[in-house]
Structure formats: structure tokens, C-alpha cells
Amino acid sequence: MRQKNHPFKKCLISLSLAAIAVLGVASAAQAQKRLSAGASADDTFMALREAARNDNAALALDLAARLPGYDIPSYVDYYRLKPRVRDYTAPEQEIRDFLTRYDGTAIGDRLRNDWLLALGKTGNWVTFDEQYPKFALDDDTQVKCFALNSRAVKGQNVADEARALLVSPKDYGQGCSELIATLAQNHQFSDADVWGQIRQAAENGNSVVVRRAAVLLDNGDVSLQQALDKPALIAARGPGRGATNHQTYIIALGRVAKNNPAQAANFLNSNGNQLTAQEQALGWGQIALAASYKLAPEALDYWRKTKDAPLSQDAMQWKVRMALRGGDWKMVRATIEGMPQGLRSDITWVYWLGRALKEDGLNEAARRQFESISQNFSFYGQLALEELGQKITIPPGPVPPGAGEVAVMAQNEGFRRSLKFYQLNLRFEAIREWNWELRKMNDRQLLAAAEFARQSDVLDRMVSTSDKTRTEFDFTQRFPAPHLGEMTAATRPLGMENAWIYGLIRQESRFIKNAKSYVGASGLMQLMPATAKFVAKKIGMTEFTPDQVNDINTNLLLGTSYLSMVVNNLEGSETMATAGYNAGPGRPRTWRSTLPRTVEGAIFAEIIPFNETRGYVKNVMSNATYYAAMFENRPQSLKQRMGSVAPNSNVATDLP
């Protein structure tokens, strides 16, 4: 159990605060030099935001004082206070005053999130327990870990809830590591639970979680740090004796497999007789997961050796993916049926379980699976609908919201703040404010809010807002087609389909004309600078300059031309070209070369090893199918659009 006021921790905090104060004064002086006396309020606000993001309390206080009467006072107050909440120097009454003043707002809930993290890190469970039920979004994994820790230190058994929560080590932070420690110390977590967390963290490359959890276990002959740093040496030595050494050896096998699955398999084949049957299965699980990430041909054979070993959720999903690739429907079914309920109910695995049941001749059970998701307007909902013998159509539209309904939305303070943030190009804050206001709206209100977004020219909010309706569906909001004339002018000479391009844009930029990604992609079709320059040269745009990439006509011309090059380079496969547009045109060819047989397009999409690209392909192809149904006014087949993907190709690529 943690001590609320550990003297060593207090000393460290004091030293840190002193250093921060010195740096803050210096930074404030530098900021005043950078911000001229005539700097606009918006420029000062942006500097304030940056100071808060850098936890520079002194600078934040200085800049906030220069913004009396700013358009968004709640955020001035928030950025003034946030760094001091995070460094534990904000007076409690000042925090409570802020929460009272901005009760019921997005930024009030955001500060409560910050405060709960600080309370959890200092072990102030009394105040934490008072505040946690008021945290409306409750979307922070680390806060959830602190909440379970608070209950655990009071003697409540939270082991099952913790096992369900602790499935993504990248989100852990201090709170979740401390929860694991608490549950191990009070014997709610067994050694097997702790080792499961260590293996999962090692799979995800989170060595911090591994090291923190390692101190909870008896040390063997070899430390976990050695297994992380010199895995091949440890694996070559063999597992040695005792459960701790065996588990450490299994971690080392996984680390070796990240670079060379075959080498790891050789180590396990040589030394497996020194392990129990379950330990061998766990070792094969580590190797199989690493082999799956590489789409190695041997991956499915490795998974077969895992038998009924306890696997991480990520491993379970990759076991299914490799079984799909290999056509092993019995493994698909058994693995999905063995998933925890929360994962098994994901629409992806509902669909593939239905397919596996159908392969087993259990048609009625399969139908029930498909029917349960067929009304979902998504990739797997569409595929399920086709399994039921139907095609994809556009549902009847609702009565459009009236002027009075839209006028109510125009008066919404949260939406007004959101639009101000869009003006400042602060999309994160804009989306947070907008989505906060949607939480308790009914369908009519959502449709009106979406229409207000359309009239305000923030089409990404229109799409996302309309997507939330439950019984009334306006596909003109969900799947807009702005700039149709310019689009047709770009696609017609190339013989390309508007529906596919709109499906891609809906995923890429959500129709924000000046959208810019964190890697520098720009415009409706999110073109990288080097790609734009390459395509411009290819199509003879001799006068092209980089600043033209956000011009709608230029962006559409370059984007469609590039996509045309990609699809022609990939033998006309929209599925592969969509993957290539996101991940680079060479990668789909590499992924295809690992296939042991021709697979349907949906299976190819599901086994893509990049999480972002996997979701991207599904979303774009789903979008394109709806756009085609709208444009052509006739039922569509997503399965037909996805096609099939064969293993071999001799065509090289020279595209960026």
C-alpha cells in the first residue's frame, strides 16, 4: 500500500518544483521577447496553450494575465491552472473553484481528469473517491486503474475488473503499474497474473511496465532486464530451473522473435523439453505473435502449438487472422469462442465467428451472428448483410431539421467555442468541445447539430455528428459530396470512379480543405509534399509549387492522378490500392507475397499488419460502397468491390 505523504517523494517534488520555477521565469522572459507588445490576443492565447502543454506554470500565469476578456475565458483559466495541478502546487480551493465555475463543461471535466491523475499519483484516496464519480467521460485508463487501486487498498476484490481493464500496456502509466503491484501484494493477482502482464507488456515493447512488474516476483538466475537487453544470449543458454527462470526464458524468446522468429523457434525446439507443456505453449505464443506481425509463412504452424495457452488479447486476434489467412476455420471458431466477452462482442469477431459457423454447416447459428450486426453501417455490418442475401442500399432519409431546430444549435455555447477553435486551427480542442455537447442529444437534435455544422462549413463535425443517430439516418450528412464538379473534372479523364475517391477523402480529411496531418500530409486527399511534387512532374505540371497543394482543384488533380498510378501498378485492385495509398504502394505487394493462397479481399484487409492501414482500408471501402449506392441509385456489393487477392505478382513499383 502506498503512503499518502512519502518523505522521499515530497523531497523529489520540492526539488523538481524549484527547478521548474527557475526555468519558468526564464521562459517567461523569453516569451515576452517573442511576443511583441502588439501581439494579438489569439497569438497570446496560443502561446499560453503551449506553455501549459509544456507544464511551464510561471509562463502560463504570465500569459494568462495578458488575456482579460478573451473570447474563451474558461480555457484561459484552465491553461493558467493546469501546470500547477500537474506539479501538485495548485491550492485545492482554487481547483474546486474552477470546477464549480465551469461545472458541466468539457473543460471542467478535463481539469477533473488532470486532478484525478494528480490525486492518484500522490495517493490521496479520500479526495480521489469524492471526485471520481463526477468524472463524466471516464475515458482515461490510468484514472480507471487508480480507481480500482483505491478500492483494492480498502480490501475490496477487484481482480476480475483489473484483468478486464489491463489489456493495453501503452495506456498504463504509473496508475496501472501501481494497480498491478497492489493486487500482487494483497494476493488478488497470482504470479501467473503478473507474468501475464509482463508478457503482454513485452509484446507491446513497454519495458517500463516490465521492469516495474519484475520487482514483484522472486528473482531467478537471470533478470528480466537481461532478457530484454540480450535475449539471444539468454535464449541460447536454455531455461534453467524454476518457474521464474522459465518465464524469463519465454520473454527472451519473444524478444528474439521480434527480429527472427525462425531463430526463436529453433531455440524453443532445442530446449523445450526443459519446460512444462503450458510453458512451451506460452513460448510458442510469443514466437507466433512476432511471426504474425511479419506475416511469416510459419506463423499458423506456430499458433497451432499454442494449444489452450492463456494469450493476450492482441495475440488472440492475430491467431484468428493467421487462421483466416490459412483457411483454418476450426481455429478461427475456437479462438473467437475462447475470447473474453468484451473482445468477442467486437463486430469484427462477431462477423468472422459467423463465417466460421457457416463453414461448419451451422447455418442458423451463423445467421444469428450476422443478424446481430447487419444493421450496423460499417464494413462488417455491410458484409454481414450480404451474408444474409441482401445488398447495400441507402436507407430512407428523415424529415430535415427545420430552421428553428438549427437556430437552437447556433446558440449552443460549446459549439461556439468549437468554431472559435476551428478558426485557430486547434482541431483537438474543437472536436472535444463539439463532441461534449452531443452526449445527451436525441436523433432530432443530432441531425440539427449536423446541419448547423454544414452551414458553418465544418463538414467533419457534420459527418461525425450525423453518424451518431440511432433511428433516423441522413446519408447526405453522413456521406457528403462537396466539390462534385471539380471531382468529376479530375476523375473522368482518368476513368476513375467518384465513389471510391469520396470514400477515401471521407477517411483522409473528413472534407477539411486545409487539413494537415502530423506527418505533413495536406488537403482533402492528404498528399505528402514529396508525393505531390512527384505526381506534378509526372503529369506535366511544370509550374507546380508546394503551396498549391491545398487548392481544391490542384489537390484533387494530384490525388486522383496518384491513386490512378497506384491502382494501375497493383493490377486494378481497389483493395490493394487503398492500402497502398495509406502505407505506400510497395507494402501491399510485400504483404500479398506472403499469402499461401488466394484470399477474399476482406481477409486481406484483416491481416494487414499496420493497425492504421487495416482500419483505413475497411473504412474507405465501406465508404465507397455507400457512395456508389448514392450516386448510382442501386444496390451495391462490398464483397464484389473488395474482390480477391492472389499471392504472386511480378510487377515492380517505382512510386513514392
DARA-V302069 format. One record per residue. RES is the residue in one small letter. SS is DSSP state (A for helix, B for strand, O for the rest). D_CENTER is the distance of its C-alpha to the mean C-alpha in whole Angstrom. Layout:
BEGIN
res,ss,d_center
RES,SS,D_CENTER
RES,SS,D_CENTER
END
This chain:
BEGIN
res,ss,d_center
m,O,33
r,O,32
q,O,35
k,O,34
n,O,36
h,O,36
p,A,39
f,A,37
k,A,34
k,A,36
c,A,37
l,A,34
i,A,33
s,A,36
l,A,36
s,A,33
l,A,34
a,A,37
a,A,35
i,A,32
a,A,35
v,A,37
l,A,34
g,A,34
v,A,37
a,A,37
s,A,34
a,A,35
a,A,38
q,A,36
a,A,34
q,A,38
k,A,39
r,A,36
l,O,36
s,O,40
a,O,42
g,O,41
a,O,37
s,O,36
a,A,34
d,A,31
d,A,31
t,A,32
f,A,29
m,A,27
a,A,28
l,A,28
r,A,24
e,A,24
a,A,27
a,A,25
r,A,21
n,O,24
d,O,25
n,O,28
a,A,30
a,A,34
l,A,32
a,A,30
l,A,34
d,A,36
l,A,34
a,A,33
a,O,37
r,O,37
l,O,35
p,O,38
g,O,37
y,O,34
d,O,32
i,O,29
p,A,31
s,A,28
y,A,26
v,A,29
d,A,30
y,A,26
y,A,26
r,A,30
l,A,29
k,A,25
p,A,26
r,A,29
v,A,27
r,A,25
d,O,28
y,O,30
t,O,33
a,O,32
p,O,35
e,A,34
q,A,36
e,A,34
i,A,31
r,A,32
d,A,34
f,A,31
l,A,29
t,A,32
r,A,33
y,O,29
d,O,29
g,O,27
t,O,25
a,A,21
i,A,22
g,A,24
d,A,22
r,A,20
l,A,23
r,A,23
n,A,20
d,A,21
w,A,24
l,A,23
l,A,21
a,A,25
l,A,27
g,A,25
k,A,25
t,A,29
g,O,29
n,O,31
w,A,30
v,A,33
t,A,31
f,A,28
d,A,29
e,A,30
q,A,27
y,A,25
p,O,26
k,O,26
f,O,22
a,O,21
l,O,17
d,O,17
d,O,13
d,O,14
t,A,14
q,A,16
v,A,18
k,A,18
c,A,19
f,A,22
a,A,23
l,A,24
n,A,25
s,A,28
r,A,29
a,A,29
v,A,32
k,O,34
g,O,34
q,O,32
n,O,30
v,O,27
a,A,26
d,A,25
e,A,22
a,A,21
r,A,21
a,A,18
l,A,16
l,O,16
v,O,14
s,O,11
p,A,13
k,A,11
d,A,11
y,O,15
g,A,17
q,A,21
g,A,20
c,A,19
s,A,21
e,A,24
l,A,23
i,A,24
a,A,27
t,A,28
l,A,28
a,A,29
q,A,32
n,O,33
h,O,33
q,O,30
f,O,28
s,O,30
d,A,30
a,A,29
d,A,26
v,A,26
w,A,26
g,A,23
q,A,21
i,A,22
r,A,21
q,A,18
a,A,17
a,A,19
e,A,17
n,O,14
g,O,17
n,O,17
s,A,21
v,A,21
v,A,20
v,A,22
r,A,25
r,A,25
a,A,25
a,A,28
v,O,30
l,O,30
l,O,32
d,O,35
n,O,36
g,O,37
d,O,39
v,O,35
s,O,33
l,A,29
q,A,29
q,A,31
a,A,29
l,A,26
d,A,28
k,O,31
p,A,30
a,A,32
l,A,35
i,A,34
a,A,33
a,A,37
r,A,39
g,O,38
p,O,36
g,O,40
r,O,40
g,O,39
a,A,35
t,A,34
n,A,35
h,A,34
q,A,30
t,A,30
y,A,31
i,A,28
i,A,26
a,A,28
l,A,28
g,A,24
r,A,24
v,A,27
a,A,25
k,A,22
n,A,25
n,O,27
p,A,27
a,A,30
q,A,32
a,A,30
a,A,31
n,A,35
f,A,35
l,A,34
n,A,36
s,A,39
n,A,38
g,A,37
n,A,40
q,A,40
l,O,37
t,O,37
a,A,36
q,A,32
e,A,32
q,A,32
a,A,30
l,A,27
g,A,28
w,A,28
g,A,24
q,A,23
i,A,25
a,A,23
l,A,20
a,A,20
a,A,22
s,A,20
y,A,17
k,O,21
l,O,22
a,O,25
p,O,28
e,O,28
a,A,25
l,A,26
d,A,30
y,A,28
w,A,26
r,A,29
k,O,30
t,O,28
k,O,30
d,O,29
a,O,27
p,O,25
l,O,21
s,O,18
q,A,15
d,A,14
a,A,17
m,A,18
q,A,16
w,A,17
k,A,21
v,A,20
r,A,19
m,A,22
a,A,24
l,A,23
r,A,24
g,A,27
g,O,28
d,O,29
w,A,28
k,A,30
m,A,27
v,A,24
r,A,26
a,A,27
t,A,23
i,A,22
e,A,25
g,O,24
m,O,21
p,O,20
q,A,21
g,A,17
l,A,16
r,A,19
s,O,18
d,O,15
i,A,16
t,A,16
w,A,18
v,A,20
y,A,21
w,A,22
l,A,24
g,A,26
r,A,26
a,A,27
l,A,30
k,A,31
e,A,32
d,O,34
g,O,36
l,O,34
n,A,34
e,A,34
a,A,32
a,A,29
r,A,30
r,A,29
q,A,26
f,A,26
e,A,27
s,A,25
i,A,22
s,O,24
q,O,24
n,O,20
f,O,20
s,O,17
f,A,17
y,A,18
g,A,20
q,A,22
l,A,23
a,A,24
l,A,26
e,A,28
e,A,29
l,O,31
g,O,33
q,O,31
k,O,30
i,B,27
t,O,29
i,O,28
p,O,29
p,O,32
g,O,31
p,O,32
v,O,35
p,O,33
p,O,33
g,O,36
a,A,37
g,A,37
e,A,34
v,A,32
a,A,34
v,A,33
m,A,30
a,A,31
q,O,33
n,O,29
e,A,29
g,A,25
f,A,25
r,A,28
r,A,26
s,A,23
l,A,25
k,A,26
f,A,23
y,A,22
q,A,26
l,O,25
n,O,22
l,O,20
r,A,17
f,A,15
e,A,18
a,A,19
i,A,16
r,A,16
e,A,20
w,A,20
n,A,17
w,A,19
e,A,22
l,A,21
r,O,21
k,O,24
m,O,25
n,O,27
d,A,27
r,A,29
q,A,28
l,A,25
l,A,26
a,A,29
a,A,26
a,A,24
e,A,28
f,A,28
a,A,25
r,A,26
q,A,30
s,O,28
d,O,26
v,O,23
l,A,22
d,A,18
r,A,19
m,A,21
v,A,19
s,A,16
t,A,19
s,A,21
d,O,18
k,O,19
t,O,22
r,O,24
t,O,27
e,O,28
f,O,26
d,O,27
f,A,25
t,A,27
q,A,24
r,A,21
f,O,22
p,O,25
a,O,26
p,O,28
h,O,30
l,A,31
g,A,34
e,A,33
m,A,30
t,A,33
a,A,35
a,A,32
t,A,32
r,A,35
p,A,37
l,A,34
g,O,34
m,O,31
e,O,29
n,A,28
a,A,26
w,A,24
i,A,24
y,A,23
g,A,20
l,A,18
i,A,19
r,A,17
q,A,14
e,A,15
s,O,16
r,O,17
f,O,21
i,O,20
k,O,23
n,O,23
a,O,19
k,B,18
s,O,15
y,O,15
v,O,16
g,O,19
a,O,19
s,B,21
g,O,22
l,O,21
m,O,21
q,O,19
l,B,21
m,O,22
p,A,25
a,A,26
t,A,25
a,A,27
k,A,30
f,A,30
v,A,30
a,A,33
k,A,35
k,A,35
i,O,36
g,O,38
m,O,37
t,O,39
e,O,39
f,O,35
t,O,34
p,A,30
d,A,30
q,A,31
v,A,27
n,A,26
d,O,30
i,A,29
n,A,31
t,A,31
n,A,27
l,A,27
l,A,30
l,A,28
g,A,25
t,A,27
s,A,29
y,A,27
l,A,25
s,A,29
m,A,29
v,A,26
v,A,27
n,A,31
n,A,30
l,O,28
e,O,31
g,O,30
s,O,27
e,A,24
t,A,21
m,A,22
a,A,22
t,A,19
a,A,17
g,A,20
y,A,19
n,A,16
a,A,16
g,O,20
p,A,23
g,A,24
r,A,21
p,A,21
r,A,25
t,A,24
w,A,22
r,A,25
s,A,27
t,O,26
l,O,27
p,O,30
r,O,30
t,O,30
v,B,27
e,B,26
g,A,23
a,A,20
i,A,21
f,A,20
a,A,17
e,A,16
i,O,17
i,O,15
p,O,14
f,O,12
n,A,8
e,A,8
t,A,11
r,A,12
g,A,10
y,A,11
v,A,15
k,A,15
n,A,14
v,A,17
m,A,19
s,A,19
n,A,19
a,A,22
t,A,24
y,A,24
y,A,25
a,A,28
a,A,29
m,A,29
f,A,31
e,A,33
n,O,34
r,O,34
p,O,32
q,B,29
s,O,28
l,A,24
k,A,26
q,A,28
r,A,26
m,A,24
g,O,27
s,B,27
v,B,27
a,O,29
p,O,29
n,O,32
s,O,32
n,O,34
v,O,33
a,O,32
t,O,30
d,O,31
l,O,28
p,O,25
END
